[in-house]
């Protein structure tokens, strides 16, 4: 009888251990970055990659404007691009890391021939970016990315307004 109860106890302990390990494995799988990534739509991933590429370009062009701009307005605008888009890029990198999304990291080579060419490019680029950010904020599927897009759409709108003001002075 003692042997039978010892055997039953051992079977129960093994079953409990297997159940515990199975539950722990499910919990770990739910917390893994790959599991978080699977909830992202291709549209969300594409938005993140385009935003990262555009943000990196804005910083690179902003640095060039800050150094080589002829007018104080263009230099100031360039500095703001470096600051604002640098912060946005850092925030996007953090979200991408949490979602297990690899963003493009290649530093673009940029140049422009004049303050007017730079500001014209900034107006055109920010108009396109604004539409993309607003679209993601409204139609994205991931709440973190939607919030990022909504917050940054406001920033992009400010940049567009400022670029248009500078553009009108350079004509």
GIZI-V790860 format. One line per field, one symbol per residue. phi: phi as a letter, one per 30 degrees, with the letter a starting at -180 (. if undefined). psi: psi as a letter, one per 30 degrees, with the letter a starting at -180 (. if undefined). burial: # if it has 9 or more other ideal C-beta (glycine too) atoms within 8 Angstrom, else .. Layout:
# GIZI-V790860
phi: ???
psi: ???
burial: ???
This chain:
# GIZI-V790860
phi: .dddddddddddddddddddddddddddddcdedddddddddddddeedddddddddddddddddddcddcddddddeddddddddddddddddddddchcccdcdddcbaacaeddddedddddddddeddddddddcdccdddddeddddddddddddddddddedddd
psi: eeeeeeeeeeeeeeeeeeeeeeeeeeeeeffkeeeeeffkleeeeeeeeeeeeeeeeeeeeeeeeeefkeleeeeeeeeeeeeefeeeeeeeeeeeeeghkklkgkklklllfleeeeeeeeeeeeeeeeeeeeeeeeflfkeeeeeeeeefeeeeeeeeeeeeeeefff.
burial: ................................#.###..#..###.####################..#.#..##.######.###.##.###.##.####.#........#..#########.###.##.###.##..#.#.###.###.##.###.##.###.##..#.
